[in-house]
Amino acid sequence: MTDPNPPLPPSNATLTSALYRGATTAGLPLVELLLQRRLMRGKEETTRIDERRGIPSIQRPSGPVIWVHAASIGEAQSVLVLIERILKIAPELHILMTTGTVTSARMMGDRLPPRAIHQFVPVDRVAWIRRFLDYWQPAAALWVESELWPNLLLESQRAGVPMAMVNARMSAQSRRSWGRAPAFARQLFNCFETILAQDAEIAARLEALGARNVSITGNLKLAAARLPATAGALIALQDTIGDRPTWVAASTHHGEEDMVGAVHHRLTGSHPGLLTLLAPRHPQRGDDIAKSLTRTGLTVARWSQNDAITPDTDIYLVDGTGQLGLLYRIAPIAFIGGSFIPHGGQNMLEAAQLRCAVLYGPHIDNFRSVASELEAAGASLPLADADDLERTVGALLTDYARTESMAAAADGAASRKQEVIELVIRRLQPMIAEAVAGAS
């Protein structure tokens, strides 16, 4: 006899998640090999590698814990002000911050407030994630921007952890990629009880992928505190540089450093004594960058080697983390990297907050709305290529009044955005209150 209620066939989303889960489970030897390779390349901390397996390295604090996950240094930086506000309104809470990069972990170690702790996010394997969740028992979770790990999301949902995505970002390219697996995308985005998008365009892309309860709160990076710098370091660097013409190329990626070096070469004739401050996005590339620039005849001093800046120094290579606050206070002109290559750009607002005239290339998909606001305020200039960078930096070094006008406009545009954090807090307050109440 035929069963009148036969079981429904598994959905595409169920099949996709099952295949992914199976692959990440069976792929343990490959995962371990990748972890070892990352260790060898300095992309993991030797003493903390077990955190990637879901094994904690510190004691869980008593009481409710809200888990905040940010992919890397930019996302982590943007959410610091939110963490501080959450802890202020809920003194019973602790924050567990997870990231996936060594540089972000080191910065969080220096900058997280009391009652906030850092761990590396576990690799996206079910067994390791369950170990992580069983130990930390988060009362709620906030995912920052756009990093979606399927097992981490689905296991958190299975464990009953309420989740929100804050400062949500979705590029047109990512929308197309997720659109190739629409059922799976819908399953993952539906793990979130609420999604707070940076702008209307991003909200529309998320809703097209099946996300629910999407609202527009603006970009948290607009509300971030100004990057710090110590008075002693600032005075020492200012004294060393003196009145030399100076500009900074910040958060650069592979290929952009050579462009910056070529621009420096061409500008020295019209700007004697020019000093270029160069801060790559990934400081561990310092050796390769220094060798490449030196081969072109440039004299390079390296921050990581405690090299002195001398009158002959062309490039001061700041191959370390947490120094942009210092560099932006020193240099009146800032080129923001990740924008001359198809990467999507880096956070240009940090330079604007510290009164820099801001420059960037054409690839700024991740920060297009911020760039539009800065351009409208007269605070920034888009560039087409390296030749355009040379012309613009040269013109701004010559025209102090124009540079100062752009810097003042940048500071004003950045200062007007502090209301973003208030809106985000209002949207998250019910989840925070429920987390506190449920854990008490």
C-alpha positions as CSV (number, residue, x, y, z in Angstrom):
1,M,0.0,0.0,0.0
2,T,1.3,3.5,-0.9
3,D,2.1,5.7,2.0
4,P,-0.5,8.6,1.8
5,N,2.0,11.0,3.4
6,P,5.4,10.1,1.8
7,P,8.4,12.1,3.2
8,L,9.2,15.2,1.2
9,P,12.4,15.1,-0.9
10,P,15.2,17.2,0.6
11,S,15.4,20.8,-0.6
12,N,18.2,22.1,-2.7
13,A,19.3,24.1,0.4
14,T,19.3,21.0,2.6
15,L,21.4,19.0,0.0
16,T,23.9,21.9,-0.4
17,S,24.4,22.3,3.3
18,A,24.7,18.5,3.8
19,L,27.3,18.3,1.0
20,Y,29.2,21.2,2.5
21,R,29.0,19.7,6.0
22,G,30.2,16.4,4.7
23,A,33.1,17.9,2.8
24,T,34.3,20.0,5.8
25,T,34.0,16.9,8.1
26,A,35.8,14.5,5.7
27,G,38.4,17.1,4.9
28,L,40.1,17.1,8.3
29,P,43.6,16.1,7.0
30,L,43.5,18.9,4.5
31,V,42.2,21.4,7.1
32,E,45.1,20.5,9.4
33,L,47.6,20.8,6.5
34,L,46.2,24.3,5.7
35,L,46.5,25.3,9.3
36,Q,50.1,24.2,9.4
37,R,50.9,26.1,6.3
38,R,49.3,29.2,7.7
39,L,51.4,28.8,10.8
40,M,54.6,28.6,8.7
41,R,53.5,31.8,6.8
42,G,52.8,33.7,10.0
43,K,49.1,33.8,9.5
44,E,48.3,31.9,12.7
45,E,49.5,32.3,16.3
46,T,51.5,29.2,17.4
47,T,50.4,29.5,21.0
48,R,46.7,30.0,20.0
49,I,46.3,27.6,17.1
50,D,43.9,25.4,19.1
51,E,41.4,28.2,19.2
52,R,40.9,27.5,15.5
53,R,39.8,24.0,16.5
54,G,37.3,25.4,19.0
55,I,39.5,24.8,22.0
56,P,39.4,27.9,24.3
57,S,42.6,29.4,25.6
58,I,41.0,31.5,28.4
59,Q,38.4,31.0,31.1
60,R,34.8,31.9,30.2
61,P,33.5,34.8,32.3
62,S,30.4,34.1,34.4
63,G,27.1,35.5,33.3
64,P,25.7,36.3,29.9
65,V,28.1,36.5,26.9
66,I,27.3,38.2,23.6
67,W,29.5,36.9,20.8
68,V,30.7,39.4,18.1
69,H,32.3,38.0,15.0
70,A,34.3,40.2,12.6
71,A,36.3,38.8,9.7
72,S,39.5,41.0,10.0
73,I,41.0,44.2,11.1
74,G,38.7,46.7,9.3
75,E,35.5,45.0,10.5
76,A,36.8,44.6,14.0
77,Q,37.9,48.3,14.1
78,S,34.4,49.4,13.0
79,V,32.6,47.5,15.7
80,L,34.7,48.6,18.7
81,V,32.4,51.6,19.4
82,L,29.4,49.3,19.3
83,I,31.0,46.9,21.8
84,E,31.7,49.8,24.1
85,R,28.1,51.0,24.0
86,I,26.7,47.5,24.5
87,L,28.8,47.0,27.6
88,K,27.8,50.5,28.9
89,I,24.1,49.8,28.7
90,A,24.3,46.2,30.0
91,P,26.8,46.0,32.8
92,E,25.9,42.3,33.4
93,L,27.3,41.4,30.0
94,H,30.7,40.2,28.7
95,I,31.7,40.3,25.0
96,L,33.4,37.5,23.2
97,M,35.1,38.9,20.1
98,T,36.2,36.5,17.4
99,T,38.3,37.3,14.3
100,G,40.2,35.3,11.8
101,T,43.5,37.1,11.3
102,V,46.6,37.6,13.4
103,T,46.7,41.4,12.8
104,S,43.1,41.8,14.0
105,A,43.8,39.6,17.1
106,R,46.8,41.8,18.1
107,M,44.8,45.0,17.6
108,M,41.9,43.6,19.6
109,G,44.3,42.6,22.4
110,D,45.3,46.3,22.7
111,R,42.0,48.0,22.1
112,L,39.2,45.9,23.5
113,P,37.6,47.5,26.6
114,P,37.2,45.8,30.0
115,R,34.7,42.9,30.0
116,A,35.6,42.1,26.4
117,I,37.8,39.2,25.4
118,H,39.2,37.9,22.1
119,Q,39.5,34.4,20.6
120,F,40.2,33.2,17.0
121,V,37.1,32.0,15.2
122,P,37.0,28.2,14.8
123,V,37.5,26.8,11.4
124,D,34.2,25.9,9.8
125,R,34.0,22.3,10.8
126,V,30.9,21.1,12.7
127,A,32.8,19.3,15.5
128,W,35.0,22.3,16.2
129,I,32.1,24.7,16.1
130,R,30.0,22.6,18.5
131,R,33.0,22.5,20.9
132,F,33.2,26.3,20.6
133,L,29.5,26.9,21.2
134,D,29.2,24.4,24.0
135,Y,32.0,26.1,25.9
136,W,31.1,29.8,25.4
137,Q,27.3,29.4,25.4
138,P,26.6,32.8,23.8
139,A,23.3,34.4,24.7
140,A,23.3,36.2,21.3
141,A,25.6,36.7,18.3
142,L,26.4,39.7,16.1
143,W,28.0,39.1,12.8
144,V,29.8,42.1,11.3
145,E,29.5,43.0,7.6
146,S,29.5,40.0,5.2
147,E,31.5,37.0,6.2
148,L,29.2,33.9,6.1
149,W,30.5,30.5,7.3
150,P,27.7,28.0,6.6
151,N,28.4,25.5,9.4
152,L,29.0,28.3,11.9
153,L,25.7,29.9,11.1
154,L,23.6,26.7,10.9
155,E,25.1,25.3,14.1
156,S,24.6,28.5,16.0
157,Q,20.9,28.5,14.8
158,R,20.6,24.8,15.9
159,A,22.0,25.8,19.3
160,G,19.3,28.4,19.6
161,V,21.6,31.4,19.5
162,P,19.7,34.6,18.4
163,M,21.7,36.3,15.6
164,A,21.9,39.7,14.0
165,M,24.0,40.9,11.1
166,V,25.3,44.4,11.7
167,N,26.8,46.8,9.3
168,A,25.7,44.3,6.6
169,R,27.5,44.6,3.3
170,M,26.8,42.9,0.0
171,S,28.6,43.9,-3.2
172,A,27.1,43.4,-6.7
173,Q,29.6,40.6,-7.3
174,S,28.8,38.8,-4.1
175,R,25.1,39.1,-4.9
176,R,25.7,37.4,-8.3
177,S,27.7,34.7,-6.6
178,W,25.1,33.9,-3.9
179,G,22.4,34.1,-6.6
180,R,23.8,30.9,-8.1
181,A,22.6,29.0,-5.0
182,P,19.5,30.9,-4.1
183,A,17.9,28.3,-1.8
184,F,21.2,27.9,0.1
185,A,21.6,31.7,0.4
186,R,18.0,32.0,1.7
187,Q,18.7,29.3,4.3
188,L,21.8,31.1,5.6
189,F,20.3,34.6,5.6
190,N,17.3,33.4,7.4
191,C,19.5,32.4,10.3
192,F,19.5,36.1,11.3
193,E,16.6,37.5,13.3
194,T,17.5,41.0,12.0
195,I,19.9,42.4,9.4
196,L,21.1,46.0,9.7
197,A,22.3,47.2,6.2
198,Q,24.7,50.0,5.4
199,D,22.6,51.5,2.7
200,A,19.5,51.0,0.5
201,E,21.3,49.3,-2.3
202,I,22.8,46.7,0.0
203,A,19.4,46.1,1.7
204,A,17.8,45.4,-1.7
205,R,20.5,42.9,-2.6
206,L,20.1,41.1,0.7
207,E,16.3,41.0,0.3
208,A,16.6,39.6,-3.2
209,L,18.6,36.7,-1.7
210,G,15.8,36.0,0.7
211,A,17.0,37.9,3.8
212,R,14.2,39.0,6.2
213,N,13.8,41.8,8.7
214,V,16.3,44.0,6.8
215,S,16.6,47.7,7.8
216,I,19.0,50.5,6.9
217,T,21.1,51.9,9.7
218,G,24.1,53.3,7.9
219,N,27.7,52.4,8.0
220,L,29.2,51.7,11.5
221,K,32.6,52.8,10.2
222,L,31.1,56.3,10.1
223,A,30.6,56.2,13.9
224,A,34.0,54.6,14.8
225,A,36.2,56.5,17.1
226,R,39.2,58.2,15.6
227,L,42.2,55.9,15.3
228,P,44.5,56.4,18.3
229,A,48.1,57.6,18.5
230,T,50.3,58.3,21.5
231,A,51.5,61.9,22.1
232,G,55.1,60.7,22.5
233,A,55.2,58.8,19.2
234,L,53.5,61.7,17.4
235,I,56.0,64.3,18.6
236,A,58.9,62.1,17.9
237,L,57.8,61.4,14.3
238,Q,57.0,65.1,13.7
239,D,60.4,66.1,15.0
240,T,62.1,63.5,12.8
241,I,60.3,64.6,9.6
242,G,60.5,68.3,10.3
243,D,59.2,70.4,7.3
244,R,59.7,67.7,4.6
245,P,56.8,67.4,2.2
246,T,54.9,64.2,3.3
247,W,52.0,62.0,2.1
248,V,50.8,58.6,3.1
249,A,49.8,55.6,1.1
250,A,47.7,53.4,3.4
251,S,46.3,49.9,3.4
252,T,48.0,49.1,0.1
253,H,47.8,45.7,-1.6
254,H,50.2,43.8,-3.8
255,G,51.1,45.8,-6.9
256,E,50.1,49.2,-5.4
257,E,53.4,49.6,-3.5
258,D,55.3,49.6,-6.8
259,M,52.9,52.3,-8.1
260,V,53.5,54.4,-5.0
261,G,57.3,54.0,-5.4
262,A,57.1,55.1,-9.0
263,V,55.0,58.1,-8.0
264,H,57.6,59.0,-5.4
265,H,60.4,58.8,-8.0
266,R,58.6,61.1,-10.4
267,L,57.6,63.7,-7.7
268,T,61.0,64.2,-6.1
269,G,62.2,66.5,-8.9
270,S,59.4,69.0,-8.1
271,H,59.3,68.3,-4.4
272,P,62.8,68.0,-3.0
273,G,63.0,66.1,0.3
274,L,59.7,64.3,-0.3
275,L,59.0,61.5,2.2
276,T,56.4,58.9,1.4
277,L,54.8,57.0,4.3
278,L,53.8,53.5,3.2
279,A,51.6,51.3,5.3
280,P,50.7,48.0,3.6
281,R,47.4,46.3,4.4
282,H,49.3,43.1,5.2
283,P,52.5,44.0,7.2
284,Q,53.9,40.5,6.8
285,R,54.7,41.4,3.2
286,G,57.2,43.9,4.5
287,D,60.3,42.0,3.3
288,D,59.0,41.6,-0.2
289,I,57.9,45.3,-0.4
290,A,61.2,46.6,0.9
291,K,63.2,44.5,-1.6
292,S,61.0,45.5,-4.5
293,L,61.3,49.3,-3.7
294,T,65.0,49.1,-3.0
295,R,65.6,47.5,-6.4
296,T,64.2,50.7,-8.0
297,G,66.8,52.8,-6.3
298,L,64.6,54.0,-3.4
299,T,66.0,54.3,0.1
300,V,63.6,52.5,2.4
301,A,63.5,52.7,6.2
302,R,61.4,50.1,8.0
303,W,59.3,50.6,11.1
304,S,59.5,46.9,12.0
305,Q,63.3,47.1,12.0
306,N,63.4,50.3,14.1
307,D,65.2,52.0,11.2
308,A,65.8,55.7,11.6
309,I,64.4,58.1,9.1
310,T,67.3,60.1,7.7
311,P,67.4,62.9,5.2
312,D,68.1,60.3,2.5
313,T,65.1,58.2,3.3
314,D,62.6,58.1,0.5
315,I,60.0,55.6,1.8
316,Y,59.2,55.0,5.4
317,L,57.7,51.5,5.3
318,V,55.4,51.1,8.3
319,D,55.1,47.3,8.3
320,G,53.2,46.9,11.5
321,T,49.7,47.2,12.8
322,G,47.9,50.0,14.7
323,Q,50.0,52.8,13.2
324,L,47.5,54.5,10.9
325,G,46.3,56.9,13.6
326,L,49.8,58.2,13.8
327,L,50.4,58.4,10.1
328,Y,47.1,60.2,9.3
329,R,47.9,62.8,12.0
330,I,51.3,63.4,10.3
331,A,50.5,63.4,6.6
332,P,48.0,65.9,5.1
333,I,47.3,63.7,2.1
334,A,46.2,60.1,2.2
335,F,45.9,57.6,-0.6
336,I,43.8,54.6,0.4
337,G,44.8,51.3,-1.1
338,G,42.9,48.3,-2.3
339,S,41.5,50.7,-4.9
340,F,43.8,50.5,-7.8
341,I,43.2,46.7,-7.9
342,P,39.8,44.9,-8.0
343,H,39.7,44.5,-4.3
344,G,36.9,46.9,-3.4
345,G,38.8,49.5,-1.4
346,Q,39.7,50.0,2.2
347,N,38.2,52.3,4.9
348,M,38.7,55.9,3.7
349,L,36.8,57.4,6.6
350,E,39.6,56.8,9.1
351,A,41.8,59.2,7.2
352,A,38.9,61.7,6.8
353,Q,38.3,61.7,10.6
354,L,41.9,62.8,11.1
355,R,41.8,65.7,8.6
356,C,43.4,64.2,5.6
357,A,42.7,65.1,2.0
358,V,41.6,61.6,0.8
359,L,42.4,60.0,-2.5
360,Y,41.5,56.6,-3.9
361,G,41.4,54.6,-7.2
362,P,38.4,53.3,-9.1
363,H,37.8,50.0,-7.3
364,I,35.8,51.1,-4.2
365,D,32.8,48.9,-4.4
366,N,32.9,48.2,-0.6
367,F,33.0,51.9,0.3
368,R,31.1,53.6,-2.6
369,S,28.5,55.3,-0.4
370,V,31.2,56.7,1.9
371,A,33.2,57.9,-1.1
372,S,30.2,59.6,-2.6
373,E,29.6,61.5,0.6
374,L,33.2,62.6,0.9
375,E,33.3,63.6,-2.7
376,A,30.1,65.6,-2.3
377,A,31.6,67.4,0.7
378,G,34.7,68.3,-1.3
379,A,36.8,66.1,1.0
380,S,38.1,63.5,-1.5
381,L,39.2,62.9,-5.1
382,P,38.7,59.7,-7.2
383,L,41.7,58.8,-9.3
384,A,41.9,56.9,-12.6
385,D,45.4,55.4,-12.4
386,A,48.9,55.9,-11.1
387,D,49.5,58.9,-13.4
388,D,46.5,60.6,-11.9
389,L,47.9,59.8,-8.4
390,E,51.1,61.5,-9.3
391,R,49.4,64.6,-10.7
392,T,47.0,64.9,-7.7
393,V,49.5,64.3,-5.0
394,G,51.9,66.8,-6.6
395,A,49.2,69.4,-7.0
396,L,48.1,69.0,-3.3
397,L,51.6,69.2,-2.0
398,T,52.0,72.5,-3.9
399,D,48.6,74.0,-3.1
400,Y,48.5,74.1,0.7
401,A,45.2,76.0,0.8
402,R,43.4,73.4,-1.3
403,T,44.8,70.6,0.8
404,E,43.7,72.3,4.0
405,S,40.2,72.9,2.6
406,M,39.8,69.3,1.7
407,A,41.1,68.2,5.1
408,A,38.6,70.5,6.9
409,A,35.7,69.2,4.7
410,A,36.8,65.6,5.5
411,D,36.7,66.2,9.2
412,G,33.3,67.9,8.9
413,A,31.8,65.0,6.8
414,A,33.1,62.4,9.2
415,S,31.8,64.2,12.3
416,R,28.2,64.4,11.0
417,K,27.9,60.6,11.0
418,Q,27.9,59.8,14.8
419,E,24.2,59.2,14.8
420,V,24.7,55.8,13.1
421,I,25.7,54.1,16.4
422,E,22.5,55.4,18.1
423,L,20.3,53.9,15.4
424,V,22.2,50.5,15.5
425,I,21.9,50.4,19.3
426,R,18.1,51.1,19.2
427,R,17.6,48.2,16.7
428,L,19.7,45.8,18.8
429,Q,18.4,46.7,22.2
430,P,15.6,44.1,22.3
431,M,18.0,41.3,21.5
432,I,20.5,42.6,24.1
433,A,17.8,42.8,26.7
434,E,16.5,39.3,25.9
435,A,20.1,38.0,26.1
436,V,20.5,39.5,29.6
437,A,17.1,38.3,30.8
438,G,17.5,34.8,29.4
439,A,20.9,34.2,31.0
440,S,19.9,35.5,34.4
